[in-house]
Amino acid sequence: MSLLDEIKAKAVANKKTIVLCEGEDKRVVEAAAQITKEGIANIVLIGTEEECKKVAPHVDLSGITLIDPLTSEKTEKYAEILYEARKAKGMTEEQAHEQAKDRTMFGALMLKAGDVDGYVSGACHSTANTLRPGLQVVKTAPGIKTVSSCFIMIAPDKNNPYNPDGVAVFADCAINIEPTAEQLADIAIVSAKTAKDIAGIEPKVAMLSFSTKGSGNDDKFTQTVPKVQQATALAKAAAPDLALDGEFQFDAAVAPEVGQLKAPGSKVAGHANVFVFPNINAGNIGYKIAQRFGGYMAIGPVCQGFAKPLNDLSRGCSVEDIVATVAVTALQAE
């Protein structure tokens, strides 16, 4: 059984309710029907039966709960929640009532109110439009100040000596462009949780750089090495029981012979399976190299750091991508 099949099976066993915010998108409607048929989650689809049938006339909507924010009896309640969350920022009650009718905001308010266990959107909305409602009303988990993302990377087989589990976690490859040391520390801690809870591996976290334990220095230029060193110290202080170390070059993080040479005594060097990149350039390039050259499957981006499960889809996503994201979201809700 593949990791994705395992994730789906776990979701089936502990069925959660997930809201999909884009009933106007054919792929989302098809995914909602497939998820319902496979029993992966209970689906609330924001949209009307008329528009769903228009974009996907062949789809059976049985078992899917359809909600229209323009007519829902809960819109008033959600508007009050939004007003309370945003009045300190200058939002008026009138503005709250208007914004609560927006589908992505309505979905986030459902999550905030506890009427669903998780939220998935982004098939036809930008990342900013998808995540903004989450940041405004769901907010971050206790002790975490940074919303980030990761990809669960699944190997084409388990024969790679540098990745014996056949799965790894790469972060942050999609949200934070140039994270601070404090943000990198947050990303490391929540990525370790994703690795354990979703990917099913015991996390060994490598803070990546072009330098290993001070071998490189860019103090006069971009200062990424000191930033990663500081992030490593902050993450160790915040999560002392977590197997985490750095700064490492990638080969020192995954190859035992290189790790022993460059970072003797490290429990992570040469054995890492969670990789925290110093910025989005490195992360985005890295996961796509693994995809295209290494044949890895990338599940994600999986959003991390929210108080409740909230995930963003790529606008180029397939039906299977949406199904996988919903399954992951359901596991995050456990």
NUZA-536075 format. One record per residue (C-alpha): residue number from 0; residue in three letters; x, z, y. Coordinates in steps of 0.001 Angstrom, whole numbers. Each point is the difference from the previous one (the first is absolute). Layout:
REM NUZA-536075
PT  pos  code       c1       c3       c2
PT  NUM   ALA        X        Z        Y
...
This chain:
REM NUZA-536075
PT  pos  code       c1       c3       c2
PT    0   MET        0        0        0
PT    1   SER     1368     -967     3414
PT    2   LEU      267     2501     2852
PT    3   LEU    -2846    -1747     1812
PT    4   ASP    -2176      292    -3112
PT    5   GLU      917     3693     -210
PT    6   ILE     -970      498     3651
PT    7   LYS    -3352    -1715     -593
PT    8   ALA     -622     2075    -3139
PT    9   LYS      688     3239     1877
PT   10   ALA    -2368    -1107     2765
PT   11   VAL    -2729     -725    -2565
PT   12   ALA      454     3435    -1555
PT   13   ASN     -378     1818     3309
PT   14   LYS    -2368    -2257     1897
PT   15   LYS       79      307     3782
PT   16   THR    -2091    -1580     2751
PT   17   ILE     1869    -2508     2158
PT   18   VAL    -1270    -1797     3093
PT   19   LEU      893    -3657      527
PT   20   CYS     -565     -869     3649
PT   21   GLU     -230    -3788     -106
PT   22   GLY    -3175    -1252    -1647
PT   23   GLU      364    -3212     1982
PT   24   ASP     3059    -1029    -2061
PT   25   LYS     -526    -1900    -3280
PT   26   ARG     3032     1593    -1689
PT   27   VAL    -1180     3504      849
PT   28   VAL    -3494     -646    -1358
PT   29   GLU     1447    -1454    -3210
PT   30   ALA     2396     2940     -344
PT   31   ALA    -2830     2489      562
PT   32   ALA    -1932    -1573    -2866
PT   33   GLN     3047      -18    -2300
PT   34   ILE      864     3629      793
PT   35   THR    -3591     1021     -683
PT   36   LYS     -132    -1962    -3258
PT   37   GLU     3282     1526    -1226
PT   38   GLY    -1053     3505     1094
PT   39   ILE     3136      517     2092
PT   40   ALA    -1894     1609     2899
PT   41   ASN    -3411      367     1559
PT   42   ILE      -52    -2501     2858
PT   43   VAL    -1600      304     3411
PT   44   LEU      150    -3423     1647
PT   45   ILE     -552     -214     3738
PT   46   GLY    -2170    -3053      561
PT   47   THR    -3424    -1415     -663
PT   48   GLU    -1293    -1586    -3187
PT   49   GLU     -700    -3185     1956
PT   50   GLU     3582     -464     1178
PT   51   CYS     1458      953    -3390
PT   52   LYS    -2183    -2600    -1710
PT   53   LYS      967    -2535     2649
PT   54   VAL     3752      298     -635
PT   55   ALA     -237      693    -3754
PT   56   PRO    -3377    -1248    -1281
PT   57   HIS     1044      291    -3660
PT   58   VAL      932     3697      177
PT   59   ASP    -2146     2687    -1609
PT   60   LEU     -368     2833     2509
PT   61   SER    -1555     2410    -2532
PT   62   GLY     1454     3485      222
PT   63   ILE     1579     -591     3421
PT   64   THR    -1278     2072     2934
PT   65   LEU     -430    -2187     3095
PT   66   ILE        0     1610     3443
PT   67   ASP     -522    -1623     3398
PT   68   PRO     1302     2157     2901
PT   69   LEU    -2551    -1618     2315
PT   70   THR    -2923     1397    -2002
PT   71   SER     1448     2950    -1925
PT   72   GLU    -1617     3379      543
PT   73   LYS     3503     1546      -64
PT   74   THR     1374    -1939     2971
PT   75   GLU    -1201     2715     2403
PT   76   LYS     1738     2721    -2033
PT   77   TYR     3213    -2013     -141
PT   78   ALA     -119     -643     3739
PT   79   GLU      -53     3767      557
PT   80   ILE     3044      422    -2277
PT   81   LEU     1821    -2738     1929
PT   82   TYR     -885     1535     3362
PT   83   GLU     1299     3416    -1064
PT   84   ALA     3229    -1561    -1238
PT   85   ARG      619    -2104     3109
PT   86   LYS    -1614     1782     2957
PT   87   ALA     3307     1631      926
PT   88   LYS     1369    -3541      355
PT   89   GLY    -2763     -880     2449
PT   90   MET    -2572    -1582    -2310
PT   91   THR    -3591      298     1176
PT   92   GLU    -2994      525    -2268
PT   93   GLU    -1197    -3493      853
PT   94   GLN     3344    -1495    -1029
PT   95   ALA      -45     1994    -3227
PT   96   HIS    -3450    -1313     -898
PT   97   GLU     1162    -3556      614
PT   98   GLN     3299      309    -1881
PT   99   ALA    -1632     1701    -2985
PT  100   LYS    -1764    -3312     -716
PT  101   ASP     3330    -1761     -526
PT  102   ARG      431     -515    -3738
PT  103   THR     3557     1259     -329
PT  104   MET     -767     3016     2161
PT  105   PHE    -3216      631    -1923
PT  106   GLY     1975      -13    -3251
PT  107   ALA     2546     2452     1388
PT  108   LEU    -2804     2264     1183
PT  109   MET    -1575      -84    -3462
PT  110   LEU     3355     1169    -1363
PT  111   LYS      346     2700     2655
PT  112   ALA    -3535     1247     -742
PT  113   GLY      751      229    -3733
PT  114   ASP    -2624    -2578     -937
PT  115   VAL     2657    -2094    -1775
PT  116   ASP     3323      904    -1622
PT  117   GLY     2068    -2922     1306
PT  118   TYR       23    -2950     2398
PT  119   VAL     1326    -3560     -427
PT  120   SER      -57    -2721     2640
PT  121   GLY     2201    -2739     1472
PT  122   ALA     -986    -3180    -1860
PT  123   CYS    -1223    -1502     3262
PT  124   HIS     1215     2593     2520
PT  125   SER     3494      646     1306
PT  126   THR     2022     3014    -1125
PT  127   ALA     -440     1502     3470
PT  128   ASN    -3790     -363     -142
PT  129   THR      -54     1417    -3523
PT  130   LEU     2213     3028      552
PT  131   ARG    -1014      939     3553
PT  132   PRO    -3324     1607    -1076
PT  133   GLY     1891     1997    -2603
PT  134   LEU     2491     1259     2542
PT  135   GLN    -2786      875     2433
PT  136   VAL    -2397     1855    -2301
PT  137   VAL     1532      608    -3449
PT  138   LYS     3439      900     1390
PT  139   THR     3055     1099    -1952
PT  140   ALA      363     2440    -2889
PT  141   PRO     1134     3589      740
PT  142   GLY     3730      150      657
PT  143   ILE      293    -3782      352
PT  144   LYS      207    -1700     3391
PT  145   THR      713    -3538    -1173
PT  146   VAL    -2299    -2579    -1565
PT  147   SER     2109    -2371    -2070
PT  148   SER     -217    -2425    -2892
PT  149   CYS     1722     -756    -3259
PT  150   PHE      -39    -2647    -2695
PT  151   ILE     -157      913    -3667
PT  152   MET     2386    -2502    -1548
PT  153   ILE     -650     -883    -3644
PT  154   ALA     2785    -1703    -1951
PT  155   PRO     -724    -3052    -2168
PT  156   ASP     1430     1997    -2931
PT  157   LYS     1758     3313     -655
PT  158   ASN     3356    -1463     -981
PT  159   ASN     1719      513     3348
PT  160   PRO     2577     2796     -427
PT  161   TYR     -287      863     3695
PT  162   ASN    -3769      504     -228
PT  163   PRO     -718     1319    -3516
PT  164   ASP    -3554     1112      869
PT  165   GLY     -863    -3532     1099
PT  166   VAL    -1531     1316     3225
PT  167   ALA     1300     1047     3411
PT  168   VAL    -1362      924     3418
PT  169   PHE     1213    -1705     3210
PT  170   ALA     -817     1498     3438
PT  171   ASP     -776     -676     2825
PT  172   CYS     -340    -3774     -157
PT  173   ALA    -3104     -621     2104
PT  174   ILE     -850     2518     2750
PT  175   ASN     2853     1797     1799
PT  176   ILE     2339    -2517     1612
PT  177   GLU     2893     2254      994
PT  178   PRO     -824     3499    -1271
PT  179   THR     1718     3042     1422
PT  180   ALA     1891     2471    -2178
PT  181   GLU    -3061     2247      -23
PT  182   GLN    -2228    -2885    -1047
PT  183   LEU     2407    -1056    -2752
PT  184   ALA      -80     3541    -1359
PT  185   ASP    -3822      -85      -60
PT  186   ILE       75    -3418    -1696
PT  187   ALA     2355     1306    -2677
PT  188   ILE    -2178     3004     -838
PT  189   VAL    -3311    -1896     -214
PT  190   SER     1621    -2887    -1923
PT  191   ALA     1183     2486    -2625
PT  192   LYS    -3598     1208     -346
PT  193   THR    -1228    -3583     -425
PT  194   ALA     2679     -612    -2626
PT  195   LYS    -1153     3010    -2016
PT  196   ASP    -3763     -229      509
PT  197   ILE     -518    -3761     -123
PT  198   ALA     3057    -1632    -1581
PT  199   GLY      327     2778    -2583
PT  200   ILE     3756      485      376
PT  201   GLU     2041     3084      804
PT  202   PRO     1313     -804     3488
PT  203   LYS     3683     -267      779
PT  204   VAL      164     -957     3657
PT  205   ALA     2830    -1982     1557
PT  206   MET      320     -214     3784
PT  207   LEU     1449    -3489      408
PT  208   SER     2609    -1332     2408
PT  209   PHE     2922    -2421      119
PT  210   SER     2093     3172     -290
PT  211   THR      492     2493    -2841
PT  212   LYS      830     3575      959
PT  213   GLY     1664     -995     3261
PT  214   SER     1825    -3111    -1235
PT  215   GLY    -1463    -2043     2853
PT  216   ASN     -525      803     3642
PT  217   ASP    -2052    -1715     2692
PT  218   ASP       43     2754     2633
PT  219   LYS      913    -2483     2725
PT  220   PHE    -2722    -2458     -957
PT  221   THR    -3381      701    -1586
PT  222   GLN      779     3519    -1297
PT  223   THR    -1948     -468    -3212
PT  224   VAL     2524     1897    -2123
PT  225   PRO     -291     3262     1971
PT  226   LYS    -3784     -457        2
PT  227   VAL     -158     -271    -3800
PT  228   GLN     2384     2949     -366
PT  229   GLN    -2220     2103     2246
PT  230   ALA    -3136    -1155    -1842
PT  231   THR     1576     1016    -3310
PT  232   ALA      731     3479     1318
PT  233   LEU    -3519      386     1409
PT  234   ALA    -1649    -1147    -3245
PT  235   LYS     2151     2354    -2075
PT  236   ALA     -938     2907     2255
PT  237   ALA    -3716     -850     -156
PT  238   ALA      -74     -648    -3763
PT  239   PRO     2937     1908    -1540
PT  240   ASP    -1245     -489    -3569
PT  241   LEU     -204    -3788      328
PT  242   ALA     2769    -2101    -1599
PT  243   LEU     1104    -1756     3177
PT  244   ASP     3377    -1046     1370
PT  245   GLY     1753    -2462     2277
PT  246   GLU     1134    -1820     1865
PT  247   PHE      560    -2613    -2730
PT  248   GLN      703    -3673     -267
PT  249   PHE    -2392    -1536    -2493
PT  250   ASP     2598     -388    -2740
PT  251   ALA     1022     3643      337
PT  252   ALA    -3672      947     -316
PT  253   VAL     -696    -1928    -3225
PT  254   ALA     3273     -626    -1855
PT  255   PRO     1368     3156    -1746
PT  256   GLU     3571    -1265       83
PT  257   VAL     -160     -678     3750
PT  258   GLY    -1924     3176      754
PT  259   GLN     2554     2126    -1841
PT  260   LEU     2823    -1684     1877
PT  261   LYS    -1505      135     3491
PT  262   ALA    -2084     3188     -206
PT  263   PRO     1447     2217    -2732
PT  264   GLY    -2179     2988     -787
PT  265   SER    -3224    -1530     1319
PT  266   LYS    -2983      355    -2340
PT  267   VAL    -1653    -3051     1580
PT  268   ALA     2875    -2467      380
PT  269   GLY     -168    -2657    -2706
PT  270   HIS    -3463     1087    -1166
PT  271   ALA    -2351     -502     2973
PT  272   ASN    -3509    -1414     -409
PT  273   VAL    -1423      647     3478
PT  274   PHE     1730    -1870     2816
PT  275   VAL     -448      845     3687
PT  276   PHE     1226    -2831     2195
PT  277   PRO     1421      718     3471
PT  278   ASN    -2420    -2379     1734
PT  279   ILE    -2689    -2589     -628
PT  280   ASN     2471    -2899       93
PT  281   ALA     1897     1348    -2991
PT  282   GLY    -3138     1126    -1831
PT  283   ASN    -1974    -3206      412
PT  284   ILE     2964    -2180     -941
PT  285   GLY      868     2253    -2929
PT  286   TYR    -3381       11    -1711
PT  287   LYS     -392    -3763      419
PT  288   ILE     3427     -618    -1542
PT  289   ALA    -1058     2145    -2971
PT  290   GLN    -3233    -2021     -238
PT  291   ARG     1467    -3489      239
PT  292   PHE     3423      387    -1622
PT  293   GLY     -750     2889    -2355
PT  294   GLY    -3536     -870    -1058
PT  295   TYR    -1359     3406      986
PT  296   MET    -3710      431      693
PT  297   ALA     -653     1802     3277
PT  298   ILE    -3099     2215      190
PT  299   GLY     -756      852     3586
PT  300   PRO      598      719     2704
PT  301   VAL    -1249     3432    -1038
PT  302   CYS     -678     2094     3097
PT  303   GLN     1356     3545        8
PT  304   GLY     -301     3024     2228
PT  305   PHE    -3720      -90      794
PT  306   ALA    -2053     3132     -639
PT  307   LYS    -2224    -2121    -2274
PT  308   PRO      674    -3261    -1891
PT  309   LEU     -107    -3006     2304
PT  310   ASN     1584    -3371     -838
PT  311   ASP      627    -3296     1720
PT  312   LEU     -270    -3396    -1709
PT  313   SER     2032    -3076      817
PT  314   ARG    -2111    -2720     1592
PT  315   GLY     1398    -2297    -2681
PT  316   CYS    -1165     2307    -2801
PT  317   SER    -1613    -1216    -3201
PT  318   VAL    -2956     1522    -1806
PT  319   GLU     2434     1594    -2462
PT  320   ASP     1998     1482     2891
PT  321   ILE    -3161     1666     1313
PT  322   VAL     -893     1335    -3453
PT  323   ALA     3510     1453     -380
PT  324   THR     -103     1583     3462
PT  325   VAL    -3345     1634     -714
PT  326   ALA     1344     1396    -3285
PT  327   VAL     3035     1458     1791
PT  328   THR    -2225     1433     2737
PT  329   ALA    -2153     1658    -2645
PT  330   LEU     3066     1695    -1496
PT  331   GLN     1114     1186     3444
PT  332   ALA    -3353     1783      248
PT  333   GLU      679     2195    -3027
